[in-house]
């Protein structure tokens, strides 16, 4: 097959490189030239540094005006999403009105795609948009939707052949595994998502698949979290994976977050199906930080509303209940108390009690007659 064949080994959408430069080392200046900071993009991504657009149309209407710090020229946009838990991208409605959930045809860096409206028409600050803003081509017809569904079925059928060619090229030795395949709407490109141990030289595989399917082939290597996001499933809480249902992007999760949420430091209990720390530790962290502000810490010495003293041995930030170990007549008794009935008067460190010194009462000056 003649023509340009592109291969990819990255998580970033729309950033493809020619095969003949796959292993070429590039200097910093060359990389900057390949990926200029102000590169015109067909898709305008919503990331952490941009204004947050809610999926709720009522909330979007309430926040239609730019915040005070973004006072300036505004532009009308429609936010489009291509997958249920995918990122949101800005497009120009060109004077048309689009409803929430309506399916549309747009041009992206990958080609012609079918997406749906995540947030209908609204105005945002011009500084939040990367120019030029690509227009929405048209509203999707019944034929367009049927074509997109057919592409999904056809792409899944190609996975079997791809697995056979992987084995033929001995790439299964690198544990190369196809996770998902998808066609662009106009069938100009067939994209494979795969996992593997380390870097894989799939140039011959790409040529082979391009000759079989008569289209451009793109390979994208993904990690464990991306694999879980694509495949989906049920988490330990019994609900669908957060990454597969509503989280459009991954953020850093730390052990400190688990400790602050009183989770047992056990990798099996803190980790999700992907083997990484559970995503819910991150987006629930802010709520736990708020609840823990006036919550007595473990080993804090407290005085109850009844005048008893003891040490906090356990606390539940969601219920606001602390378990306090009391010591009346050398007998250890543990009782639950609401946090409002406790006053912190010290702490225990290295099995030694340290009491806070109470400030001396201020002397009230005598009134002169």
C-alpha positions in Angstrom: 0.0 0.0 0.0 1.4 3.4 -1.0 1.0 6.5 1.0 1.9 7.7 4.5 1.6 5.2 7.3 1.6 6.7 10.8 2.3 4.9 14.1 1.9 6.2 17.6 3.2 5.1 21.0 1.7 7.8 23.3 -1.4 8.6 25.4 -1.8 12.1 23.9 -4.6 12.2 21.2 -3.8 13.5 17.8 0.0 13.6 18.2 1.3 11.2 15.5 4.9 10.7 14.1 6.2 9.1 10.9 7.5 5.6 11.3 10.9 6.4 9.9 11.6 8.7 12.8 10.2 6.4 15.5 13.6 5.7 17.1 15.4 8.9 16.1 16.6 10.9 19.1 15.5 14.4 19.0 17.0 17.4 20.8 15.0 19.8 22.9 14.9 22.5 20.1 13.6 19.9 17.6 10.9 18.7 20.0 9.8 22.2 20.5 9.6 22.7 16.8 7.6 19.6 16.4 5.1 20.6 19.1 4.9 24.4 19.3 3.2 25.8 22.3 0.7 27.8 20.3 0.0 25.1 17.8 -3.4 25.4 16.1 -5.5 22.5 17.1 -8.8 21.2 15.8 -9.9 20.4 19.3 -9.9 22.8 22.3 -9.3 20.6 25.4 -10.8 21.3 28.8 -8.0 20.8 31.3 -7.3 21.7 34.9 -6.0 25.1 34.0 -9.1 26.1 32.1 -12.6 27.2 33.2 -14.6 24.2 34.5 -17.8 23.6 32.5 -20.4 21.5 34.3 -22.4 18.8 32.5 -25.6 20.1 34.0 -27.2 22.6 31.6 -28.8 24.5 34.5 -25.5 24.9 36.2 -24.0 26.0 32.9 -26.7 28.7 32.5 -25.9 30.0 36.0 -22.2 30.2 35.2 -22.7 31.6 31.7 -20.9 34.9 32.5 -17.1 34.8 32.7 -15.7 35.3 36.2 -14.4 38.8 37.1 -10.8 37.9 36.4 -11.7 37.0 32.9 -13.4 40.2 31.9 -12.8 40.9 28.3 -13.9 39.6 24.8 -16.1 36.5 24.9 -16.8 33.9 22.3 -19.7 31.5 22.0 -18.8 27.8 22.2 -20.3 24.4 22.4 -18.5 21.7 24.4 -18.3 18.3 22.7 -17.4 15.0 24.2 -16.6 11.9 22.2 -16.7 9.2 24.9 -18.9 8.8 28.0 -16.1 9.7 30.4 -13.8 11.5 27.9 -12.5 15.0 27.9 -14.5 18.0 26.7 -13.5 20.0 23.7 -14.6 23.5 22.4 -16.1 24.0 19.0 -17.7 27.0 17.2 -21.5 26.6 16.9 -21.5 29.1 13.9 -24.8 30.7 15.0 -26.6 27.3 15.4 -28.3 26.2 18.6 -27.3 22.8 19.9 -29.1 20.9 22.7 -27.6 18.8 25.5 -26.9 15.3 24.3 -27.4 16.1 20.6 -25.0 14.2 18.3 -22.9 16.2 15.9 -20.2 15.8 13.2 -16.9 17.7 13.8 -13.4 17.8 12.4 -10.6 17.0 14.8 -6.9 16.4 14.5 -7.7 12.7 14.0 -10.2 13.3 11.2 -13.9 13.6 11.0 -15.5 12.4 14.2 -19.0 12.0 15.7 -19.5 13.4 19.2 -22.3 14.6 21.4 -23.0 17.9 23.1 -21.8 17.9 26.7 -22.6 21.6 27.3 -24.9 23.5 24.9 -24.2 27.1 23.6 -22.6 29.4 26.1 -20.1 32.2 26.2 -16.6 31.9 27.6 -13.7 34.3 27.8 -11.7 34.5 24.6 -8.5 33.8 26.7 -9.8 30.3 27.5 -10.0 29.3 23.8 -7.1 28.3 21.6 -7.6 29.9 18.2 -8.7 29.1 15.6 -11.9 27.5 17.0 -13.0 24.8 14.6 -16.7 24.9 13.6 -19.2 22.1 14.1 -19.8 20.7 10.6 -23.4 19.6 11.1 -25.9 17.8 13.3 -25.7 14.0 12.9 -28.4 12.3 10.9 -29.8 8.9 11.4 -27.5 7.6 8.6 -24.5 9.2 10.4 -25.3 7.5 13.7 -25.9 4.2 12.0 -22.5 4.6 10.2 -20.7 5.3 13.5 -22.3 2.2 15.1 -21.2 0.1 12.1 -17.6 1.4 12.5 -17.6 0.3 16.1 -18.6 -3.2 15.1 -16.1 -3.4 12.3 -13.3 -2.2 14.5 -14.0 -4.9 17.0 -13.8 -7.5 14.3 -10.3 -6.4 13.3 -8.9 -7.1 16.8 -8.8 -10.9 16.1 -6.6 -10.3 13.0 -4.4 -7.8 14.9 -3.8 -10.4 17.6 -2.8 -13.0 15.0 -0.3 -10.6 13.4 1.1 -9.7 16.8 1.9 -13.4 17.3 3.3 -13.7 13.8 5.8 -10.8 14.5 6.7 -12.3 17.9 5.5 -9.2 19.7 3.5 -11.4 22.2 6.9 -11.9 23.8 6.7 -8.3 25.0 3.2 -9.1 26.4 1.7 -6.8 23.7 -2.1 -7.0 24.1 -4.8 -5.1 22.1 -7.3 -3.5 24.4 -9.5 -1.6 22.0 -9.8 -0.7 18.3 -11.7 2.2 16.7 -12.2 3.7 13.3 -12.6 7.4 12.7 -16.0 8.4 11.4 -14.8 8.7 7.8 -12.8 5.4 8.0 -9.6 7.3 7.2 -7.8 5.8 10.2 -7.9 2.7 12.3 -6.6 3.2 15.8 -5.4 0.4 18.2 -4.9 0.8 21.9 -2.5 -1.7 23.5 -0.5 -2.5 26.6 3.0 -4.0 26.7 6.0 -4.4 28.9 8.3 -1.6 27.9 8.8 0.0 24.5 7.6 -2.0 21.4 8.9 -1.7 17.8 5.7 -2.2 16.0 6.7 -0.7 12.6 6.4 -4.0 10.7 3.1 -4.8 12.4 1.7 -1.4 11.3 2.8 -2.0 7.7 1.2 -5.5 7.8 -2.1 -4.2 9.2 -2.2 -1.3 6.7 -1.9 -3.7 3.8 -4.7 -5.9 5.2 -7.3 -3.2 6.1 -6.3 -0.7 3.4 -6.3 2.3 5.7 -3.9 4.2 7.9 -3.0 2.4 11.1 -2.2 4.1 14.4 -0.9 2.3 17.5 -1.2 3.9 21.0 0.4 2.3 24.0 -1.6 2.8 27.2 -1.0 2.1 30.9 -3.0 0.2 33.5 -5.3 3.1 34.4 -6.1 3.8 30.8 -6.8 0.1 30.3 -9.2 0.0 33.2 -10.9 3.2 32.0 -11.6 1.6 28.6 -12.7 -1.9 29.8 -14.8 -0.7 32.8 -16.1 -2.9 35.5 -17.3 -2.8 39.1 -15.2 -1.5 42.0 -15.0 -2.8 45.6 -17.8 -0.4 46.5 -20.1 -2.2 44.1 -20.4 0.8 41.7 -18.9 1.2 38.2 -15.3 2.4 38.0 -15.1 6.2 38.5 -12.7 6.5 35.6 -15.1 4.7 33.3 -18.2 6.5 34.4 -17.5 10.2 35.0 -13.8 11.0 35.6 -12.5 12.5 32.3 -8.9 12.7 33.4 -6.5 11.1 35.9 -4.9 13.1 38.7 -2.1 12.2 41.2 -3.2 10.2 44.2 -0.9 9.9 47.2 -0.6 7.7 50.3 -1.1 10.8 52.5 -4.6 11.1 51.2 -5.4 7.5 52.3 -3.9 8.2 55.8 -6.0 11.4 56.2 -9.1 9.4 55.3 -8.3 6.9 58.1 -7.9 4.0 55.6 -5.7 1.0 56.6 -2.3 1.3 55.0 -2.8 -1.9 53.0 -2.0 -1.9 49.3 -4.8 -4.4 48.6 -7.5 -2.2 50.2 -6.2 1.1 48.9 -5.7 -0.1 45.3 -8.2 -0.4 42.5 -8.5 -3.1 39.9 -5.7 -1.3 37.9 -3.3 -1.9 40.8 -2.9 1.9 41.4 -4.3 3.9 44.3 -8.1 4.4 44.0 -9.2 7.5 42.2 -11.8 8.2 44.8 -9.1 9.0 47.3 -8.4 12.2 45.3 -11.8 13.7 44.6 -13.0 12.9 48.1 -9.9 14.3 49.7 -11.3 17.9 49.8 -14.4 16.8 51.8 -12.3 14.9 54.3 -10.0 17.9 54.7 -13.0 20.1 55.5 -14.4 17.6 58.0 -11.1 17.0 59.8 -10.5 20.7 60.6 -12.4 20.5 64.0 -12.0 16.7 64.5 -9.8 15.6 67.4 -6.8 13.7 66.2 -5.8 10.2 67.3 -4.0 10.2 70.7 -5.3 13.6 71.5 -6.2 14.1 75.2 -9.7 15.4 75.5 -12.1 16.5 78.2 -15.7 15.4 77.8 -18.8 17.5 78.5 -19.2 15.4 81.7 -15.8 16.4 83.0 -14.0 13.1 82.2 -10.7 13.0 80.5 -9.2 10.4 78.1 -7.4 9.7 74.9 -8.9 9.5 71.4 -8.3 6.1 70.0 -10.5 6.3 66.9 -12.6 8.8 65.0 -15.1 8.8 62.1 -15.1 12.0 60.2 -18.3 11.2 58.3 -20.4 10.6 61.5 -18.4 13.1 63.7 -18.1 10.4 66.4 -14.8 9.8 68.4 -14.0 6.8 70.5 -12.4 8.0 73.8 -10.4 5.7 76.1 -11.3 6.8 79.7 -9.3 5.8 82.8 -11.6 5.8 85.9 -10.0 4.0 88.8 -7.4 2.3 86.5 -10.0 0.6 84.4 -9.8 1.2 80.7 -13.2 2.1 79.2 -13.9 3.1 75.6 -16.9 5.3 74.9 -18.2 7.1 71.8 -18.7 10.9 72.0 -19.8 13.4 69.4 -17.0 15.8 68.5 -19.0 18.8 69.8 -18.9 17.2 73.4 -15.1 17.0 73.4 -12.4 19.6 74.2 -8.8 19.0 73.3 -6.5 19.7 76.2 -3.3 17.9 75.1 -1.8 15.0 73.3 0.1 11.8 73.8 3.6 11.3 72.3 6.0 8.5 73.1 3.6 7.3 75.8 4.0 10.6 77.6 1.1 13.0 78.1 1.6 16.7 77.2 -1.1 19.1 78.3 -1.7 22.5 76.7 -1.1 25.4 79.1 -4.3 27.4 79.5 -3.8 31.2 79.1 -4.0 33.2 82.3 -7.3 35.1 82.6 -7.0 38.7 81.7 -7.2 41.1 84.6 -10.1 43.5 84.4 -9.0 47.0 85.2 -10.8 48.6 88.1 -13.0 51.4 87.3 -11.9 54.8 88.7 -14.6 56.7 90.5 
